Amino acid sequence: MINLRIHRVPCKGKSARQLLAFCMVGALLLLAGCSMSMKQAKPNATADESAPTGPQVTISSNVKDGDVSVPLGQRVRVAVEHGSIESVSLTRGAGVKQLPGTTGADGLTWVSRSHLTPGATYALNVKAVSDEGNVKTLESAFTTQDLSKDQQTFPSFFPTSGSTVGVGMPVIIKFDLPVRNKKRFENNISVVTAPVQEGGFRWISDNELRWRPAKFWHAGTKVTVKANVGGVPAGNGIFGQTDRTLRFNIGRSLISRVNIETHQMRVFKNGKLINTIPITTGRQPEHTTRSGVKLIMEKYRTKDMNSETIGIDPDSADGYDLSGVEFAQRITSSGEFIHAAPWSVGSQGHANVSHGCTGMSTSNAGWLYGQTIIGDPVIYTGSNRPMTLTNGYGDWNVSFADYIAGR
């Protein structure tokens, strides 16, 4: 800002013409100074000269904002022009689940890696940037096709989450509707163990998939099963209903060995023999107990037992109807149990007189019951009647090579 002050100047000896000329020169000098000051300020007044230049970044997706009934088998794809992908977020249910994806090596594309879940809302957020610093974002939401319960198969797990089981326990996944695309389902199911152990899948039926290690579990193993089958085509118009995760633990090693010929059971804990128990097994040849690897399936402090469940009329000479049998532990689906049999103590350790179960004294049965957990192996030898793969948890009665080959 220029401040002008006007002073009265004595005009002695000066004519009016001279005074006017003097004033005009001064005014010109002041204007020149003003002009120079404005020219110096001009560069500072230029707006946004450092803003990024170049073509604008564009983002496109094969799923648009507001789309409905998006097919479950569709992979979400993102493409960028005049820039590269900085981040992509694809979430289901207000960010509850983040879906994984793969960004191309050139940074121009992104493709989701997992299937979409039926009747779900997804949010897609993409950020891309150019070499010149231009930034572009894309935000969209869409919903997937809905399915009826008759179009979805639900995965159920055993053992239960958080449980501790024996070293023989397989992973069991049951589906309430049949799965035809078995390999596709397998590819979306993972079993992670700590420590790492080799293992593999076996389909028992269209509704049941199992996984077992090549050898009995290491004691103390932690197991995580992820069934990412939500939206996966199962065949015949059926899809996986949802993703599920199972975590369980392997306990100490407790393995019992039964010799049908010598009528003895030896119990080993962490490889050390801790007890030998006199037993009786099935009367031969009509009730021969099976040889092979069986697992503790269920435990009952007391259980009613009736021969009708194994095809024998309880009113016949060979039938039975027993109430409150103590310390009963199921080891086959067909009806073999380990239990207290006080009525046969005189034969235990000497003869096989049962209908196929393994009987022992009440005190020995109570001791064993207190030692075992679901999944503990009981290995039988000494008969020519073999245990089978599907009679309970018979997964260990085929070699590992045959086990995984049968899937």
Secondary structure by P-SEA (a helix, b strand, c coil): cbbbbbbbcccccccaaaaaaaaaaaaaaaaaaaaaaaaaacccccccccccccbbbbbbbccccccccccccbbbbbbbccccccbbbbbcccccbbbbbbbcccccccccccccccbbbbbbbbbbbcccbbbbbbbbcccccccccccbbbbbbcccccccccccccbbbbbcccccaaaaaaaabbbbbccccccccccccccbbbbbcccccccbbbbbbbcccccccccccccccbbbbbbbbbccbbbbbbcccccbbbbbccccccccccccccccccbbbbbccccccccccbbbbbccccccccccccccccccccbbbbccccccccccccccccccccccccccbbbbcaaaaaaaaacccccbbbbbcccccccccccccccccccaaaaaaac
